[in-house]
Every structure is written in C-alpha cells, then in structure tokens.
Amino acid sequence: MALAGFDNIEASFTSPPLTTVDPQRESIARLAVELLRSRMGLPDFRELPGRSESAGFTLRVRGSSTP
C-alpha cells in the first residue's frame, strides 16, 4: 500500500516518511497579491470576467510510496 499526504507536512513524524504534495504556499500568496493589486485600481472589478490561475505544486516522494 502507498500513502501520500497534502500540505508538505514534516516527514519526520512518520515512519516511513510520508510522501506529500507541497502546494507551493509562497506562489499562492504571490499570485493572490498580484491579482488583488490588479483589481484595486478598477472602478468596478465585479464586471471583470472570471479567470483561472494555477500556482503549481511539487510532489515530495518519500518512503511511504516507494517499494
């Protein structure tokens, strides 16, 4: 059985170390601030069309998902 977590939790708390998805929090925060700043100067941002953004992630493969 393979096991994976989310949020890049500290791997030293499990044995074997837990494979995890690192959601790139810094990228998420940077993108959120950038989007907010781009809308702050607009007279009515509610009229803007919706959009989709991706901040990315990294899979941290550790002992819980290796043979």
C-alpha positions in Angstrom: 0.0 0.0 0.0 1.2 3.5 -0.8 0.2 6.5 1.2 0.5 10.2 0.4 -0.5 13.4 2.2 -1.1 17.0 1.3 0.5 20.3 2.6 4.1 19.1 2.8 3.8 18.2 6.5 7.0 17.4 8.4 8.1 13.9 7.2 10.0 13.1 10.4 6.7 12.4 12.3 6.0 9.2 10.4 7.9 6.0 9.7 8.4 5.6 6.9 8.5 9.3 5.9 5.2 10.4 4.3 5.1 11.2 0.6 3.3 14.5 0.3 2.1 17.3 -2.1 3.8 20.6 -1.5 1.2 23.2 -2.6 3.8 26.0 -3.0 2.3 28.4 -0.5 4.7 31.2 -1.4 3.5 31.0 -5.1 -0.1 31.0 -4.0 0.4 34.1 -1.8 2.3 35.9 -4.5 -0.4 35.2 -7.1 -3.2 36.3 -4.7 -1.5 39.6 -4.0 -0.8 40.2 -7.7 -4.5 39.5 -8.6 -5.7 41.8 -5.8 -3.4 44.6 -6.8 -4.5 44.3 -10.5 -8.1 44.8 -9.4 -7.7 47.6 -6.8 -7.4 50.4 -9.3 -10.5 49.5 -11.2 -13.8 51.4 -10.7 -15.9 48.2 -10.6 -14.0 44.9 -10.5 -17.2 42.9 -10.3 -17.7 43.4 -14.1 -14.5 41.5 -14.9 -14.8 38.1 -16.4 -13.8 35.1 -14.3 -10.4 33.6 -14.7 -8.4 30.5 -13.7 -4.9 30.6 -12.3 -2.5 27.9 -11.2 0.2 28.3 -8.6 1.7 24.9 -9.1 2.7 22.1 -6.7 5.6 19.7 -6.1 5.3 16.0 -5.3 7.7 15.1 -2.5 8.2 11.4 -2.9 9.3 9.8 0.4 9.3 6.3 1.9 5.5 5.9 2.2 5.1 5.4 -1.6 8.3 3.6 -2.6 8.7 -0.2 -2.9 
